[in-house]
Structures are given as structure tokens and as C-alpha cells.
Amino acid sequence: MIGTCILRPSRRVLERRLVEIHRSAVVSAFVVLTTALAAVALVLAGTTDPPRLAAAATVIGLFVLPFAVTGSVVTAKRPENPTGPLFCAVALL
């Protein structure tokens, strides 16, 4: 055992890792929530006539989900950047 050294991460490093894990969990939850809301919107649109279902699917597929995913990725990678939460808010509108 001579010459071996066990390095433990400092408290600051551990706290930073916990913040990253928490941020990832929040971002993942947001994407899941947005996808669930999009699925509910499609089901509700499907209870009406078929043209509305196609229109709702197009709007959700082209606008809502890309904004949610882009906002989530930006928020996860650069939390200080206000663009990420803005994209997330637009996706919920």
C-alpha cells in the first residue's frame, strides 16, 4: 500500500455534481411534461373532426416539441443563458 493515494472529491465538487444531477432531472421532467401535454392535446383534438387532428399534430410536431427540446438542452448546458427558459416558456404557450 505504499505509494497509493486515495483521492476523495472535495465538498465543492460533490455539490456541483448534485446541482448538475438536479438540473438534469428538472430538464428531463420538463420534456416529459411537455410531451404528455402534447399527447393530451392530440387526444382532445382527435375527439373532434379529422382535419383538426392533422392540424394539431402538425403544430405540435413543428413548433411545440422542438421548442421544448431546444430550451431543455440550452438550459441543461448553459443554465445562465436566459434563452433556454424562454424557449421552454414558449413551448408551454
C-alpha positions as CSV (number, residue, x, y, z in Angstrom):
1,M,0.0,0.0,0.0
2,I,3.0,2.3,-0.1
3,G,2.6,4.9,-2.7
4,T,-1.1,4.6,-3.2
5,C,-3.2,7.6,-2.6
6,I,-7.0,7.7,-2.5
7,L,-8.4,11.0,-3.6
8,R,-11.8,12.0,-2.4
9,P,-13.6,14.7,-4.2
10,S,-14.0,17.9,-2.3
11,R,-17.3,19.1,-0.9
12,R,-17.4,21.8,-3.6
13,V,-17.1,19.2,-6.4
14,L,-19.7,17.0,-4.8
15,E,-22.1,19.9,-4.5
16,R,-21.5,20.8,-8.2
17,R,-22.3,17.2,-9.2
18,L,-25.5,17.3,-7.2
19,V,-26.6,20.5,-8.8
20,E,-25.9,19.0,-12.3
21,I,-27.9,15.9,-11.4
22,H,-30.8,18.0,-10.1
23,R,-30.7,20.3,-13.2
24,S,-30.8,17.2,-15.5
25,A,-33.7,15.8,-13.6
26,V,-35.7,19.1,-13.9
27,V,-34.9,19.4,-17.6
28,S,-36.0,15.7,-18.2
29,A,-39.2,16.3,-16.2
30,F,-40.0,19.3,-18.3
31,V,-39.5,17.4,-21.6
32,V,-41.7,14.6,-20.3
33,L,-44.4,17.0,-19.1
34,T,-44.4,18.8,-22.4
35,T,-44.7,15.5,-24.3
36,A,-47.5,14.4,-22.1
37,L,-49.4,17.7,-22.6
38,A,-48.8,17.3,-26.4
39,A,-50.3,13.8,-26.3
40,V,-53.3,15.1,-24.3
41,A,-53.8,17.8,-26.9
42,L,-53.7,15.3,-29.7
43,V,-56.2,13.1,-27.9
44,L,-58.5,16.0,-27.4
45,A,-58.1,17.1,-31.0
46,G,-58.9,13.6,-32.1
47,T,-62.3,13.7,-30.4
48,T,-63.4,16.4,-33.0
49,D,-63.3,16.1,-36.8
50,P,-60.1,14.6,-38.5
51,P,-58.9,17.8,-40.1
52,R,-58.3,19.3,-36.7
53,L,-56.4,16.3,-35.6
54,A,-54.0,16.7,-38.5
55,A,-53.6,20.4,-37.8
56,A,-52.9,19.8,-34.1
57,A,-50.4,17.1,-34.9
58,T,-48.6,19.4,-37.3
59,V,-48.5,22.3,-34.9
60,I,-47.2,20.1,-32.1
61,G,-44.7,18.4,-34.2
62,L,-43.3,21.5,-35.9
63,F,-43.5,24.0,-33.0
64,V,-44.1,22.8,-29.5
65,L,-41.8,19.8,-29.2
66,P,-38.7,21.4,-30.9
67,F,-39.1,24.5,-28.7
68,A,-39.3,22.3,-25.6
69,V,-36.3,20.1,-26.5
70,T,-34.2,23.1,-27.6
71,G,-35.0,25.0,-24.4
72,S,-34.2,22.0,-22.3
73,V,-30.9,21.4,-23.9
74,V,-29.9,25.0,-23.7
75,T,-31.0,25.1,-20.0
76,A,-29.1,22.0,-19.2
77,K,-25.8,23.0,-20.9
78,R,-25.8,26.7,-20.1
79,P,-28.1,27.5,-17.1
80,E,-27.0,31.1,-17.0
81,N,-28.3,31.7,-20.5
82,P,-31.9,33.1,-20.5
83,T,-32.7,31.7,-23.9
84,G,-33.3,28.2,-22.6
85,P,-36.1,29.1,-20.1
86,L,-37.6,31.4,-22.8
87,F,-37.8,28.5,-25.3
88,C,-39.4,26.3,-22.6
89,A,-42.0,29.0,-21.8
90,V,-42.8,29.4,-25.5
91,A,-43.3,25.6,-25.7
92,L,-45.9,25.7,-22.9
93,L,-47.8,28.5,-24.6
